[in-house]
Amino acid sequence: MKVRKLLCALILALFSLQTLQLTARADEGMWPFNNIPRAEIKKKYGFDITDAWLRKVQLASVARSYRRTAW
């Protein structure tokens, strides 16, 4: 009987957690590499984005193929 109550409580808790709408919030957002708000980033974080740094980040990005034949 205790196991059944525990199982019901667990199922109810899991169902309740699924109904909560949890959202992830980004600090600033996402920008394409050709439209970075350099002045805002410099003002907020004190980091100067140079063209060389931006090119390095762009080359370090990973492009994934959506059509894979095997995992």
N, C-alpha and C positions, 0 to 999 in steps of 0.2 A: 504494500500500500504506500509506503514511503517512497519507493522507487517511482511509482506512478505519479505521485504528487510532484516529485522532483522533475520528472520528465515533462509534465504539463507546465510547470513553472519555467523550465528551460525553453520550451517551445514558445510560450507566451513572451518571454524576454527577447528571444531572437526575432519573433514577428514584430514586436514593438520597436526594436532597433532598426528593422528594415523599413519601417514606415517613416522614420525620421529623415528629413531631407538635409543631409550634410553637404555643404558646398565648400570647395576649395577656393580660396581667394588669393589672387596674385597681387604682389606689391604694386606693380606698374602695368603689366600687361605684356603682350607680345607684339613685336614690330618686325617688319621685314628688314633685311640688312641695308636696304637703300633708304630707309626712313627712320633712323634712330633719333630720338629726341636728345641730342648731345647736351644741349644747354640745361635741360631739366636734370639729367643724370649728374652733370658737373655740379649743379647747385645743391642737389639733395645728398649726393654721396661723396663729392669732392674728387671724382675720378674723371680724368679727361680721356675721352675715347678718340684714339687716333685711327687714321685709315689703315695703318699697318696692323694695329691690334684687331680691328674689325675684320680685316682680311684673314688673320690667323684664326679667329673664332669661326668665321665662315668655313674655312677649310677643315676645321676640326668637327664640324657638324656631321651627323650621320644621316644618310638617306637610306631608308629601308624600302625594299621592294615588296609590293603587296602580292605579287604573283610568285609564290615559291612552289617549286615542284616537290621538295622534300625538306624535312626539318632536320 
